Amino acid sequence: MKNIIVTGCHGQLGIAINRLLGGDPAYHLINSDVVGDDCTNLDITDVDRVLAMAREAKPYAIVNCAAYTAVDAAESHLDLNYKINAIGPRNLAIAARETGAKLVHISTDYVFPGDSEKPLTEFDPTGPKSVYGITKLAGEHFVEEFADRYFIIRTAWLYGDGKNFVKTMLRLAETHDAVSVVNDQFGSPTSAAELARAIAYLLPSDNYGLFHGTCEGSTEWSSFAKEIFRIAGKTTVVNPVSTEEYTKLVPAQAPRPHYSILDNYMFRLTTDHVYRDWHEALEIYMKESGYSAD
Ligand SMILES: NC(=O)c1ccc[n+]([C@@H]2O[C@H](COP(=O)([O-])OP(=O)(O)OC[C@H]3O[C@@H](n4cnc5c(N)ncnc54)[C@H](OP(=O)(O)O)[C@@H]3O)[C@@H](O)[C@H]2O)c1
């Protein structure tokens, strides 16, 4: 069996990866609740602990699901963000190189400025505007610099087990007849399970490099909210508002990208893996989570 170290095992993607790979007899997950090991949530900022775990496990792969993901709070925590989103992946890359492991690292649409007018490929220039985006891009660069065999996958609008937009909308529906949701920010809602499926696809291959990985199709937040309520059988009304109007109601600290649609170009060019359409992935997630009216 091949050992795999999963970091950030309590996060949305960490849980999805544990569920998917934990059931695969080819792999033994280290740092996993699912297979009975203690998930110690290995602190990826501690290079000594990272190296010690890797030397002991001699992993086939390290899957980095850990990150600082609170985009607004990040604006006032620059050092901590660099530690978790840049130094952390650097440490994992150093450990991967030393032990001959493959490294899977997850990045974000926030590495782009957010002002594009067409879906963004892996070949488009980056230009992050937020602390979160700046530090995640630094993490990508460290992985490229220190790891020999890596997959960097940029994803967006992720939801799974954890804090996310779907759960926020369902919670608001309990107490509100109507909600105001932004309608001028575009992206592709992506289920953690779909991203985990793509990681499982790439993992055994030697098809290394940078990938965009989101569900197919795109939308804006207010239409996403409407679809959540439709599947949940809620009558909550969605009032679409502009980002400008919304930030008057709820001030945001970090700038939000207006256009975050990622084109899974490298997946299309180099693999036969197809991501599910976001509607289908959302239906599956809501049904499996018990949120669906059906
Ligand atoms: N969520 C999104 O919409 C989104 C969009 C684009 C890209 N991404 C990327 O996708 C990946 C997975 O995101 P997610 O939504 O699954 O994140 P998440 O639910 O916030 O989980 C991140 C996990 O990382 C852990 N963590 C934080 N600092 C750590 C450290 N120093 N060492 C080890 N673990 C640490 C957190 O633990 P604690 O909770 O204990 O701090 C948490 O369990 C991340 O790389 C993220 O940047 C996410």
The ligand as a Gaussian input file, in Angstrom:
#p B3LYP/6-31G(d) Opt

LIG

0 1
 N      -12.946000      27.443000       0.161000
 C      -12.879000      27.988000      -1.046000
 O      -13.841000      28.574000      -1.549000
 C      -11.611000      27.868000      -1.845000
 C      -11.569000      28.525000      -3.086000
 C      -10.402000      28.416000      -3.824000
 C       -9.323000      27.686000      -3.360000
 N       -9.404000      27.096000      -2.148000
 C       -8.234000      26.351000      -1.680000
 O       -8.637000      25.014000      -1.535000
 C       -7.891000      24.407000      -0.476000
 C       -8.833000      23.738000       0.487000
 O       -9.717000      24.726000       0.993000
 P      -10.854000      24.362000       2.057000
 O      -12.055000      25.145000       1.693000
 O      -10.931000      22.887000       2.228000
 O      -10.215000      25.034000       3.365000
 P      -10.708000      24.918000       4.861000
 O      -11.997000      24.207000       4.954000
 O      -10.581000      26.298000       5.435000
 O       -9.613000      23.966000       5.504000
 C       -8.295000      24.384000       5.654000
 C       -7.697000      23.532000       6.747000
 O       -6.335000      23.921000       6.906000
 C       -6.047000      23.824000       8.287000
 N       -4.870000      24.602000       8.627000
 C       -4.739000      25.931000       8.822000
 N       -3.476000      26.221000       9.183000
 C       -2.796000      25.056000       9.217000
 C       -1.456000      24.695000       9.511000
 N       -0.549000      25.617000       9.853000
 N       -1.107000      23.405000       9.429000
 C       -2.010000      22.459000       9.106000
 N       -3.300000      22.718000       8.835000
 C       -3.676000      24.016000       8.881000
 C       -7.290000      24.364000       8.950000
 O       -7.325000      23.917000      10.272000
 P       -8.016000      24.844000      11.386000
 O       -9.434000      24.956000      10.978000
 O       -7.790000      24.052000      12.615000
 O       -7.291000      26.155000      11.324000
 C       -8.381000      23.720000       8.105000
 O       -8.744000      22.454000       8.619000
 C       -7.039000      25.523000       0.122000
 O       -5.759000      25.476000      -0.436000
 C       -7.730000      26.791000      -0.325000
 O       -6.837000      27.873000      -0.419000
 C      -10.524000      27.157000      -1.377000

